[in-house]
Amino acid sequence: MKGQPIEKLEEQFSETHLLQNDNVLNTTLKKFAETGGLAELFLTEKNGFNVAYSNPTSDFVQSDEDWWKSGQELGRWIGDPEFDESSNSVNVELVQSVLGSQGELLGIIKAGLPLSSFSGIEDLLDPAHTRFRASEQIQLLDAGTGEVMKAVTIKGHSSSRELTGGEVLGKVAQALVQVKPGADTTALAKQWQVDYSISNVSLNLLQHASSNLAEEEHPEPFYASFSSQGRHYTLSQIPGTDWVAIASVQKSEIAASANRLLLIFLGTAVVLGAVAAMVTQLLSRQLSQPLQEEVDNQRQQSEALQLQLLEFLDSIEGAAHGDLTVHAHVSSGEMGTVADFFNLIITSLRDIVGKVKQAATQVNTSVTDNEGSINQLAEGALRQSEEITRTLQSVETMTRSIQAVAQSANQAAEVSRSAETTAAAGEVAMDKTVDTILGLRATVAETAKKVKRLGESSQQISKVVALINQIAMKTNLLAVNASIEAARAGEEGQGFAVVAEEVGALAEQSANATQEIEKIVEGIQRETNAVVEAMEVGTTQVVEGTQLVEATKDSLEDILNVSRQINALLQSISEATVSQTETSTAVTHLMQEISQVSVETSTSSREVAGSLKETVAIAQRLEAAVGQFKISKGA
């Protein structure tokens, strides 16, 4: 309740304005208030909530009131006369804090002393009962606020609130209430005389004969006297308050009667302080007893709760060492609820540990069974990568051969153009033509050889393509086997199953690519055969041209035509070799991609193998960790 808003608390306790309605305690306070002549009397606990009262109060929470804060801070406090709504009277608030044996705050008592209780003092100050001089005046001053609370002259009670003696008297009164027991009164008197420009200053301790109670609660008050502006002033502290009683008279009228009046007034001040002290002390003694009994009850309950807590901790001590078979004894009260809740937690924890232990064992067994298959798959991927690398080297060699064929074809075309030029030269260069034809024959023969080598290279390409096709089939088979092993592994092999599917897809792509390569190679072989046949025809024609060199002049036109045909054929060869070069380059790029995929597959296989080894280690550590818990009596 302490942290709740005051408005909510007031609404919650609006019916009685009491924390707990105790009619016996309320009646006791009411009788005590009536006997002591108090307007009201009520008690709050340490948080400012009403515990009991003689008369119903207007609110439940008192901690926001100035008098409650003053009582909490100072321990004892006497307020100024104010109108109180709950008692419907003008009261002087008397506040006393109630402390425990260790000095802790238990509660605060407030008593409202009506001003009617001071009627005897007013009679004492009534001029009708006292021999006042013409210039004599008695004033009751609140030095804290500077307010004149009462003024009496020879004419009676004065309604004037102007302080006779002015600002100087007010300053002296403030200085008087600040004098502490044991102060050097002589030094203070001299200082006041200089500070306030007054004369005949004296400061003394007022000796009085009062009850021992008053002596214990308040030190004996100080009184001071001085002269200023033709008047003589006597001031006296009222114990326990900031009030100062002031008597003044013209110096010319000071006589024995004035001294007697001063003694009477000082006695009144002492009596007033003693009455206030006795009332607050008596209230605190009578009302602190129920609070002390409540403190004792709370202490007994705390000790009983502490014993239950020790028993509870003793019964569950094994849980701190991994024993989940412990069972807390369930009793009545708060500790019984805690024990029951603890048993539920232990039961749930025991089930969880059992399931974790079983799962760790299953993971360890499953991974161990599949470790051999996983290692085989990784080794197969490594071998596949090595074979693809060798295939790539063969394809690169084929590419270089095709480039050489293209270069030879270009050379043959150049020779053919030279032959055509020579034939056009006619008879003038006939001898040179014979030599050129012979050279052409040799060139054609060399070209035929190169074309044959091109055919052989095409056959090698076919072998390589067949090898690639076999690798793709093996890769696809490995992917299928990996999928089967992943399916056996269950949830733990799902990640590897995805990798196996990707490997299968790559193998299928490789097979498709090899089929395309086979088609291209077949086209190259057909074109190469055609070139070979054409070269053979050219060779035959060159031989015939050599034999008929004498008839060259007659058949020059035929030779020119044949040269043109040879040029066209060589151009076709050149174009075919260019196409072969492009195809070879594409095959090389494809093989490089296959090699990269193979490397990635190999790396993934090694990573999967490593991950599974880590999984085995983690499962073993988890199994060892949960094995420390005891979940059954025999375990």
C-alpha positions as CSV (number, residue, x, y, z in Angstrom):
1,M,0.0,0.0,0.0
2,K,2.9,2.3,0.6
3,G,3.5,3.1,-3.1
4,Q,-0.2,3.5,-4.0
5,P,-1.6,7.0,-4.7
6,I,-3.2,8.8,-1.8
7,E,-6.4,9.3,-3.7
8,K,-6.8,5.6,-4.3
9,L,-6.1,4.8,-0.6
10,E,-8.6,7.5,0.5
11,E,-11.2,5.9,-1.7
12,Q,-10.4,2.4,-0.5
13,F,-10.7,3.3,3.2
14,S,-13.4,6.0,2.9
15,E,-15.9,4.1,5.1
16,T,-13.9,4.1,8.4
17,H,-10.7,6.0,7.6
18,L,-8.9,3.2,9.6
19,L,-6.4,0.6,8.5
20,Q,-8.4,-1.9,10.6
21,N,-11.4,-1.0,12.7
22,D,-10.6,-1.8,16.4
23,N,-13.5,-0.6,18.5
24,V,-11.8,-1.4,21.8
25,L,-8.8,0.8,21.0
26,N,-11.0,3.6,19.6
27,T,-13.1,3.5,22.8
28,T,-9.9,3.7,24.9
29,L,-8.7,6.7,23.0
30,K,-12.0,8.4,23.3
31,K,-12.2,7.9,27.1
32,F,-8.6,9.1,27.5
33,A,-9.4,12.2,25.4
34,E,-12.4,13.0,27.5
35,T,-10.5,12.5,30.8
36,G,-7.6,14.7,29.6
37,G,-9.7,17.4,28.2
38,L,-8.5,16.8,24.7
39,A,-10.5,17.8,21.6
40,E,-9.2,14.8,19.7
41,L,-6.7,12.0,19.9
42,F,-5.6,9.6,17.2
43,L,-2.7,7.2,16.3
44,T,-1.1,6.4,13.0
45,E,1.4,3.6,12.1
46,K,4.8,4.3,10.6
47,N,3.5,5.0,7.0
48,G,1.0,7.6,8.2
49,F,-2.2,5.4,8.0
50,N,-4.8,5.8,10.7
51,V,-4.8,3.0,13.3
52,A,-7.2,4.3,15.9
53,Y,-8.9,7.6,16.9
54,S,-11.1,9.1,19.5
55,N,-13.2,10.9,16.9
56,P,-13.5,10.0,13.2
57,T,-11.0,11.9,11.1
58,S,-11.7,13.6,7.8
59,D,-9.0,11.6,5.9
60,F,-7.2,8.2,6.1
61,V,-3.6,9.1,5.1
62,Q,-1.8,11.6,7.4
63,S,1.7,11.3,5.9
64,D,1.2,14.3,3.7
65,E,0.2,16.6,6.6
66,D,2.8,19.1,8.0
67,W,2.2,18.0,11.6
68,W,3.0,14.3,10.7
69,K,6.1,15.3,8.8
70,S,7.3,17.4,11.7
71,G,6.7,14.6,14.2
72,Q,8.6,12.1,12.0
73,E,11.5,14.5,11.7
74,L,11.7,16.0,15.1
75,G,10.1,13.3,17.3
76,R,8.0,15.9,19.2
77,W,6.2,19.0,17.9
78,I,3.8,21.6,19.1
79,G,1.8,23.5,16.5
80,D,0.2,26.9,16.3
81,P,-3.5,27.2,17.3
82,E,-5.6,26.3,14.3
83,F,-9.2,25.4,13.5
84,D,-9.7,21.6,13.2
85,E,-12.6,20.3,11.1
86,S,-12.8,16.9,12.6
87,S,-13.1,18.2,16.2
88,N,-14.8,21.5,15.2
89,S,-12.7,23.6,17.5
90,V,-9.5,25.7,17.7
91,N,-6.7,23.4,18.9
92,V,-3.1,23.4,19.6
93,E,-1.6,20.3,18.0
94,L,0.6,18.1,20.2
95,V,2.6,15.5,18.2
96,Q,4.7,12.7,19.6
97,S,6.5,9.9,17.7
98,V,6.5,6.4,19.1
99,L,9.8,4.5,18.7
100,G,10.8,0.8,19.1
101,S,13.5,-0.7,21.2
102,Q,16.1,-0.1,18.3
103,G,15.0,3.5,17.7
104,E,12.9,2.6,14.7
105,L,9.7,4.6,14.0
106,L,6.5,2.6,15.0
107,G,3.9,5.3,14.8
108,I,2.9,8.9,15.6
109,I,0.4,10.2,18.1
110,K,-1.5,13.4,17.7
111,A,-3.5,15.2,20.4
112,G,-5.6,18.3,19.9
113,L,-5.5,20.6,22.9
114,P,-8.4,23.1,22.7
115,L,-7.6,26.8,23.5
116,S,-10.3,26.6,26.2
117,S,-7.7,24.6,28.2
118,F,-5.7,27.8,28.6
119,S,-8.6,29.7,30.3
120,G,-6.9,29.5,33.7
121,I,-3.9,31.1,32.3
122,E,-6.0,33.9,30.7
123,D,-7.6,34.5,34.1
124,L,-4.1,34.7,35.6
125,L,-3.2,37.4,33.1
126,D,-6.6,39.2,33.5
127,P,-5.9,42.8,34.7
128,A,-8.8,42.3,37.1
129,H,-6.8,39.8,39.0
130,T,-3.4,41.5,38.6
131,R,-2.2,44.9,39.7
132,F,-1.1,46.4,36.3
133,R,0.7,49.7,36.1
134,A,-0.3,52.2,33.5
135,S,2.6,51.4,31.1
136,E,2.8,47.7,31.8
137,Q,2.2,45.2,29.0
138,I,2.4,41.4,28.5
139,Q,2.8,39.9,25.1
140,L,2.9,36.3,23.8
141,L,5.1,36.2,20.7
142,D,5.7,33.4,18.2
143,A,9.3,34.1,17.4
144,G,9.3,31.8,14.4
145,T,6.6,33.8,12.6
146,G,6.9,37.1,14.3
147,E,3.2,37.0,15.1
148,V,1.8,38.5,18.4
149,M,-0.5,35.8,19.7
150,K,-1.7,37.5,22.8
151,A,-1.4,41.0,24.3
152,V,-2.6,42.2,27.8
153,T,-2.5,45.8,29.1
154,I,-4.0,47.5,32.1
155,K,-7.1,48.0,29.9
156,G,-7.5,44.2,29.4
157,H,-6.9,41.9,26.4
158,S,-5.7,43.9,23.4
159,S,-6.7,43.1,19.9
160,S,-3.6,44.8,18.6
161,R,-1.0,42.5,17.0
162,E,1.7,45.1,16.8
163,L,4.8,44.2,18.7
164,T,5.6,46.8,21.4
165,G,9.4,47.2,21.1
166,G,9.5,47.0,17.4
167,E,12.0,45.2,15.2
168,V,14.7,45.2,18.0
169,L,12.5,43.2,20.4
170,G,11.6,40.7,17.6
171,K,15.3,40.1,16.9
172,V,16.1,39.6,20.6
173,A,13.2,37.1,20.9
174,Q,14.4,35.1,17.9
175,A,17.9,35.1,19.4
176,L,16.5,33.9,22.8
177,V,14.7,30.8,21.4
178,Q,18.0,29.8,19.7
179,V,20.0,29.7,22.9
180,K,21.1,26.1,23.7
181,P,21.7,24.6,27.1
182,G,25.3,25.2,28.2
183,A,25.7,28.4,26.2
184,D,27.9,31.2,27.5
185,T,25.1,33.6,28.7
186,T,27.5,36.4,29.6
187,A,29.2,36.5,26.2
188,L,25.8,36.3,24.5
189,A,24.5,39.2,26.6
190,K,27.5,41.4,25.6
191,Q,27.1,40.4,21.9
192,W,23.4,41.3,22.0
193,Q,24.1,44.7,23.6
194,V,26.4,45.5,20.7
195,D,24.3,43.9,17.9
196,Y,20.9,45.4,18.9
197,S,22.0,48.7,20.5
198,I,20.4,47.8,23.9
199,S,21.5,48.3,27.5
200,N,21.4,46.5,30.8
201,V,21.3,43.1,29.0
202,S,21.2,40.0,31.2
203,L,20.7,36.4,30.1
204,N,20.0,33.7,32.8
205,L,18.7,30.2,33.3
206,L,15.3,30.2,34.9
207,Q,15.3,28.0,38.0
208,H,12.0,26.5,38.9
209,A,10.6,23.8,41.0
210,S,8.7,21.5,38.7
211,S,8.0,17.8,38.3
212,N,10.7,15.4,37.4
213,L,8.8,14.6,34.2
214,A,9.2,18.2,33.0
215,E,12.9,18.2,33.8
216,E,13.4,15.0,31.8
217,E,11.6,16.2,28.7
218,H,12.7,19.9,28.5
219,P,15.8,21.7,29.7
220,E,15.2,24.6,31.9
221,P,14.3,27.7,29.9
222,F,16.3,30.9,29.6
223,Y,15.0,34.4,30.3
224,A,16.5,37.7,29.3
225,S,16.1,41.3,30.3
226,F,17.3,44.6,28.7
227,S,16.4,48.2,28.4
228,S,15.6,50.0,25.2
229,Q,13.9,53.3,24.3
230,G,12.9,54.1,27.8
231,R,11.3,50.7,28.5
232,H,12.5,47.7,30.4
233,Y,11.8,44.3,28.8
234,T,11.8,40.8,30.2
235,L,11.6,37.8,27.9
236,S,11.2,34.1,28.7
237,Q,11.3,30.9,26.6
238,I,8.2,28.6,26.7
239,P,9.8,25.1,26.7
240,G,9.2,22.9,23.7
241,T,7.9,25.8,21.5
242,D,9.1,28.9,19.7
243,W,6.9,31.1,21.8
244,V,8.3,33.8,24.0
245,A,6.5,35.6,26.8
246,I,7.4,39.3,27.0
247,A,6.7,41.7,29.8
248,S,7.6,45.3,29.5
249,V,7.1,48.5,31.5
250,Q,8.4,52.0,31.5
251,K,11.6,52.3,33.5
252,S,9.9,55.0,35.7
253,E,7.3,52.5,36.9
254,I,9.5,49.7,37.7
255,A,8.8,48.7,41.3
256,A,8.3,45.8,43.5
257,S,4.9,45.1,42.1
258,A,6.5,44.7,38.6
259,N,8.9,42.2,40.0
260,R,6.0,40.2,41.6
261,L,4.1,40.3,38.3
262,L,7.2,39.0,36.4
263,L,7.6,36.1,38.8
264,I,3.9,35.2,38.4
265,F,4.2,35.4,34.6
266,L,7.4,33.3,34.5
267,G,5.7,30.7,36.7
268,T,2.9,30.6,34.2
269,A,5.3,29.9,31.4
270,V,6.9,27.1,33.3
271,V,3.6,25.5,34.1
272,L,2.5,25.8,30.4
273,G,5.7,23.9,29.3
274,A,5.3,21.3,32.0
275,V,1.7,20.6,31.1
276,A,2.6,20.2,27.4
277,A,5.5,17.8,28.3
278,M,3.4,15.7,30.7
279,V,0.5,15.4,28.2
280,T,2.7,14.2,25.3
281,Q,4.8,11.8,27.5
282,L,1.6,10.3,29.0
283,L,0.1,9.8,25.6
284,S,3.2,8.2,24.2
285,R,3.5,5.8,27.1
286,Q,-0.1,4.6,27.0
287,L,-0.4,4.3,23.2
288,S,3.0,2.7,22.5
289,Q,2.1,-0.5,24.4
290,P,-0.4,-1.8,21.6
291,L,2.2,-1.1,19.0
292,Q,4.9,-2.9,21.0
293,E,2.6,-6.0,21.3
294,E,2.1,-5.9,17.5
295,V,5.9,-5.7,17.0
296,D,6.3,-8.8,19.2
297,N,3.7,-10.7,17.3
298,Q,5.4,-9.8,14.0
299,R,8.7,-11.0,15.5
300,Q,7.2,-14.3,16.5
301,Q,5.7,-14.8,13.0
302,S,9.1,-13.9,11.4
303,E,10.9,-16.5,13.6
304,A,8.4,-19.2,12.7
305,L,8.7,-18.4,9.0
306,Q,12.5,-18.5,9.3
307,L,12.3,-22.1,10.8
308,Q,10.0,-23.2,8.0
309,L,12.5,-21.7,5.5
310,L,15.4,-23.6,7.0
311,E,13.5,-26.9,6.9
312,F,12.6,-26.2,3.3
313,L,16.2,-25.5,2.3
314,D,17.4,-28.6,4.1
315,S,14.9,-30.8,2.2
316,I,15.9,-29.5,-1.2
317,E,19.7,-29.2,-0.7
318,G,20.3,-32.1,-3.1
319,A,18.9,-30.2,-6.0
320,A,21.9,-27.9,-5.9
321,H,24.2,-30.9,-6.7
322,G,22.1,-32.2,-9.6
323,D,19.7,-34.5,-7.6
324,L,16.3,-34.0,-9.2
325,T,14.6,-36.7,-7.1
326,V,14.3,-34.4,-4.1
327,H,10.8,-33.6,-2.8
328,A,10.0,-30.6,-0.6
329,H,7.5,-31.2,2.3
330,V,4.3,-29.4,1.6
331,S,2.8,-27.7,4.8
332,S,0.2,-25.1,5.4
333,G,0.9,-21.3,5.0
334,E,3.2,-19.4,2.6
335,M,6.1,-21.9,2.8
336,G,3.7,-24.7,1.8
337,T,2.8,-22.8,-1.3
338,V,6.5,-22.3,-2.1
339,A,7.2,-26.0,-1.5
340,D,4.4,-27.1,-3.8
341,F,5.6,-24.7,-6.5
342,F,9.2,-26.0,-6.1
343,N,8.0,-29.7,-6.5
344,L,6.2,-28.8,-9.7
345,I,9.4,-27.1,-11.1
346,I,11.5,-30.2,-10.1
347,T,9.1,-32.6,-11.8
348,S,9.1,-30.5,-15.0
349,L,12.9,-30.2,-14.9
350,R,13.2,-34.0,-14.4
351,D,11.1,-34.7,-17.5
352,I,13.1,-32.2,-19.6
353,V,16.5,-33.7,-18.5
354,G,15.3,-37.2,-19.4
355,K,14.1,-36.2,-22.8
356,V,17.4,-34.3,-23.5
357,K,19.5,-37.3,-22.4
358,Q,17.5,-39.6,-24.7
359,A,17.7,-37.2,-27.7
360,A,21.5,-36.8,-27.2
361,T,22.0,-40.6,-27.2
362,Q,19.9,-41.0,-30.4
363,V,21.9,-38.2,-32.2
364,N,25.2,-39.7,-31.1
365,T,24.2,-43.2,-32.3
366,S,22.7,-42.0,-35.7
367,V,25.8,-39.9,-36.6
368,T,28.2,-42.7,-35.6
369,D,26.3,-45.2,-37.8
370,N,26.4,-42.9,-40.9
371,E,30.0,-41.7,-40.4
372,G,31.5,-44.3,-42.8
373,S,29.0,-43.5,-45.6
374,I,29.7,-39.8,-45.2
375,N,33.5,-40.3,-45.4
376,Q,33.0,-42.4,-48.6
377,L,30.9,-39.7,-50.2
378,A,33.6,-37.1,-49.4
379,E,36.4,-39.3,-50.9
380,G,34.2,-39.9,-54.0
381,A,33.8,-36.2,-54.4
382,L,37.5,-35.7,-54.2
383,R,38.2,-38.3,-56.9
384,Q,35.6,-36.8,-59.1
385,S,37.3,-33.4,-58.8
386,E,40.6,-34.9,-59.8
387,E,39.1,-36.7,-62.9
388,I,37.4,-33.5,-64.0
389,T,40.7,-31.7,-63.7
390,R,42.5,-34.2,-66.0
391,T,39.6,-33.9,-68.5
392,L,40.0,-30.2,-68.5
393,Q,43.6,-30.5,-69.4
394,S,42.7,-32.8,-72.3
395,V,40.2,-30.3,-73.6
396,E,42.7,-27.6,-73.5
397,T,45.2,-29.7,-75.5
398,M,42.4,-30.3,-78.1
399,T,41.8,-26.6,-78.3
400,R,45.5,-25.9,-79.1
401,S,45.4,-28.6,-81.8
402,I,42.3,-27.0,-83.4
403,Q,44.0,-23.6,-83.4
404,A,47.0,-25.2,-85.2
405,V,44.7,-26.7,-87.8
406,A,43.2,-23.2,-88.4
407,Q,46.6,-21.7,-88.8
408,S,47.5,-24.4,-91.4
409,A,44.2,-23.8,-93.2
410,N,45.0,-20.1,-93.5
411,Q,48.4,-21.0,-94.9
412,A,46.8,-23.3,-97.5
413,A,44.4,-20.6,-98.6
414,E,47.3,-18.2,-99.1
415,V,49.1,-20.9,-101.2
416,S,45.9,-21.4,-103.2
417,R,45.7,-17.7,-103.9
418,S,49.3,-17.7,-105.1
419,A,48.5,-20.6,-107.5
420,E,45.6,-18.7,-108.9
421,T,47.8,-15.7,-109.5
422,T,50.4,-17.9,-111.2
423,A,47.8,-19.5,-113.5
424,A,46.6,-16.1,-114.5
425,A,50.1,-15.1,-115.4
426,G,49.9,-17.4,-118.4
427,E,52.6,-18.7,-120.5
428,V,55.2,-16.2,-119.5
429,A,55.6,-17.9,-116.1
430,M,55.0,-21.5,-117.2
431,D,58.3,-22.8,-115.8
432,K,57.5,-21.1,-112.5
433,T,54.0,-22.6,-112.7
434,V,55.5,-26.2,-112.8
435,D,57.5,-25.4,-109.7
436,T,54.5,-23.9,-108.0
437,I,52.4,-26.9,-108.9
438,L,55.0,-29.2,-107.3
439,G,55.0,-27.0,-104.2
440,L,51.2,-27.0,-104.3
441,R,51.3,-30.8,-104.4
442,A,53.5,-30.9,-101.3
443,T,51.3,-28.4,-99.6
444,V,48.2,-30.3,-100.4
445,A,49.8,-33.4,-99.0
446,E,50.7,-31.7,-95.8
447,T,47.2,-30.2,-95.6
448,A,45.8,-33.7,-96.0
449,K,47.9,-34.9,-93.1
450,K,46.8,-32.1,-90.9
451,V,43.1,-32.7,-91.8
452,K,43.6,-36.3,-90.9
453,R,45.1,-35.2,-87.6
454,L,42.1,-33.0,-87.2
455,G,39.9,-36.0,-87.6
456,E,42.0,-37.9,-85.0
457,S,41.6,-34.9,-82.6
458,S,37.8,-35.0,-83.2
459,Q,37.9,-38.7,-82.2
460,Q,39.8,-37.8,-79.0
461,I,37.2,-35.2,-78.3
462,S,34.6,-37.9,-78.6
463,K,36.5,-40.0,-76.1
464,V,36.7,-37.1,-73.7
465,V,33.0,-36.4,-74.1
466,A,32.3,-40.0,-73.4
467,L,34.4,-39.8,-70.3
468,I,32.6,-36.7,-69.1
469,N,29.3,-38.5,-69.7
470,Q,30.5,-41.4,-67.5
471,I,31.6,-38.9,-64.8
472,A,28.2,-37.3,-64.9
473,M,26.5,-40.7,-64.6
474,K,28.7,-41.5,-61.6
475,T,28.0,-38.1,-60.0
476,N,24.3,-38.7,-60.4
477,L,24.7,-42.1,-58.9
478,L,26.6,-40.6,-55.9
479,A,23.9,-38.0,-55.5
480,V,21.2,-40.7,-55.4
481,N,23.2,-42.6,-52.8
482,A,23.7,-39.5,-50.7
483,S,19.9,-38.8,-50.8
484,I,19.3,-42.3,-49.6
485,E,21.8,-41.9,-46.8
486,A,20.3,-38.5,-45.9
487,A,16.8,-40.0,-45.7
488,R,18.1,-42.6,-43.3
489,A,19.6,-39.9,-41.1
490,G,16.2,-38.3,-40.6
491,E,16.1,-34.7,-39.5
492,E,19.8,-34.6,-38.9
493,G,20.5,-35.4,-42.6
494,Q,18.1,-32.9,-44.2
495,G,20.8,-30.3,-44.8
496,F,23.0,-33.0,-46.5
497,A,19.9,-34.1,-48.6
498,V,19.7,-30.6,-50.0
499,V,23.4,-30.7,-51.0
500,A,22.9,-34.2,-52.6
501,E,20.0,-32.8,-54.7
502,E,22.2,-29.9,-55.9
503,V,24.9,-32.4,-56.9
504,G,22.4,-34.5,-58.8
505,A,21.2,-31.4,-60.6
506,L,24.7,-30.5,-61.6
507,A,25.3,-34.1,-62.8
508,E,22.2,-33.9,-65.0
509,Q,23.4,-30.6,-66.4
510,S,26.8,-32.2,-67.2
511,A,25.1,-35.1,-69.0
512,N,23.1,-32.6,-71.1
513,A,26.2,-30.6,-71.9
514,T,28.1,-33.8,-73.0
515,Q,25.3,-34.7,-75.4
516,E,25.5,-31.3,-77.0
517,I,29.3,-31.7,-77.3
518,E,28.8,-35.1,-79.0
519,K,26.6,-33.5,-81.6
520,I,29.1,-30.7,-82.3
521,V,32.0,-33.2,-82.5
522,E,29.9,-35.4,-85.0
523,G,29.4,-32.3,-87.2
524,I,33.2,-31.5,-87.1
525,Q,33.9,-35.1,-88.1
526,R,31.5,-35.0,-91.0
527,E,33.1,-31.7,-92.2
528,T,36.6,-33.1,-91.7
529,N,35.7,-36.2,-93.8
530,A,34.4,-33.9,-96.6
531,V,37.7,-31.9,-96.4
532,V,39.7,-35.1,-96.6
533,E,37.8,-36.2,-99.7
534,A,38.2,-32.8,-101.3
535,M,42.0,-32.9,-100.5
536,E,42.2,-36.3,-102.1
537,V,40.5,-34.9,-105.2
538,G,42.9,-31.9,-105.2
539,T,45.9,-34.2,-104.9
540,T,44.7,-36.2,-107.9
541,Q,44.3,-33.1,-109.9
542,V,47.7,-31.8,-109.0
543,V,49.2,-35.1,-110.1
544,E,47.4,-34.9,-113.4
545,G,48.5,-31.3,-113.7
546,T,52.1,-32.4,-113.3
547,Q,51.7,-35.1,-115.9
548,L,50.0,-32.7,-118.3
549,V,52.3,-29.8,-117.7
550,E,53.1,-29.7,-121.4
551,A,49.5,-29.2,-122.1
552,T,49.2,-26.4,-119.4
553,K,48.7,-23.8,-122.0
554,D,45.7,-25.5,-123.4
555,S,44.2,-26.3,-120.1
556,L,45.3,-23.2,-118.3
557,E,41.7,-22.2,-117.9
558,D,41.0,-25.6,-116.3
559,I,43.9,-25.2,-113.9
560,L,42.6,-21.7,-113.0
561,N,39.2,-23.1,-112.2
562,V,40.7,-25.9,-110.2
563,S,42.7,-23.4,-108.3
564,R,39.6,-21.5,-107.5
565,Q,37.9,-24.6,-106.3
566,I,40.9,-25.4,-104.1
567,N,40.7,-21.8,-102.7
568,A,37.0,-22.3,-102.0
569,L,37.7,-25.6,-100.3
570,L,40.5,-24.1,-98.2
571,Q,38.2,-21.3,-97.2
572,S,35.7,-23.8,-96.0
573,I,38.4,-25.6,-94.1
574,S,39.4,-22.3,-92.5
575,E,35.8,-21.5,-91.5
576,A,35.3,-25.0,-90.2
577,T,38.5,-24.7,-88.1
578,V,37.3,-21.4,-86.7
579,S,34.0,-23.0,-85.8
580,Q,35.9,-25.8,-84.1
581,T,38.0,-23.3,-82.2
582,E,34.9,-21.6,-80.9
583,T,33.3,-24.9,-80.0
584,S,36.6,-26.0,-78.2
585,T,36.6,-22.7,-76.3
586,A,33.0,-23.3,-75.2
587,V,33.9,-26.8,-74.1
588,T,36.8,-25.5,-72.2
589,H,34.6,-22.9,-70.4
590,L,32.1,-25.6,-69.6
591,M,34.7,-27.9,-68.3
592,Q,36.1,-25.1,-66.1
593,E,32.6,-24.6,-64.7
594,I,32.3,-28.3,-64.1
595,S,35.7,-28.3,-62.3
596,Q,34.6,-25.4,-60.1
597,V,31.4,-27.1,-59.2
598,S,33.4,-30.3,-58.4
599,V,35.7,-28.3,-56.2
600,E,32.8,-26.8,-54.4
601,T,31.2,-30.2,-54.0
602,S,34.4,-31.5,-52.6
603,T,34.6,-28.6,-50.2
604,S,31.0,-29.0,-49.2
605,S,31.6,-32.7,-48.5
606,R,34.5,-31.9,-46.3
607,E,32.5,-29.3,-44.4
608,V,29.6,-31.7,-44.0
609,A,31.9,-34.3,-42.6
610,G,33.5,-31.8,-40.2
611,S,30.0,-30.5,-39.2
612,L,28.9,-34.0,-38.4
613,K,32.0,-34.6,-36.4
614,E,31.3,-31.5,-34.4
615,T,27.7,-32.7,-34.0
616,V,28.9,-35.9,-32.5
617,A,31.2,-34.0,-30.1
618,I,28.3,-31.7,-29.1
619,A,26.0,-34.6,-28.6
620,Q,28.6,-36.4,-26.4
621,R,29.1,-33.3,-24.3
622,L,25.4,-32.8,-24.0
623,E,24.9,-36.4,-23.0
624,A,27.7,-36.0,-20.4
625,A,26.2,-32.8,-19.0
626,V,22.7,-34.2,-18.5
627,G,24.2,-37.3,-17.1
628,Q,25.2,-35.3,-14.0
629,F,21.5,-35.0,-13.1
630,K,19.9,-37.7,-11.0
631,I,16.3,-38.2,-12.3
632,S,15.5,-41.5,-10.6
633,K,16.1,-43.1,-7.2
634,G,18.4,-45.8,-8.6
635,A,20.3,-43.5,-11.0
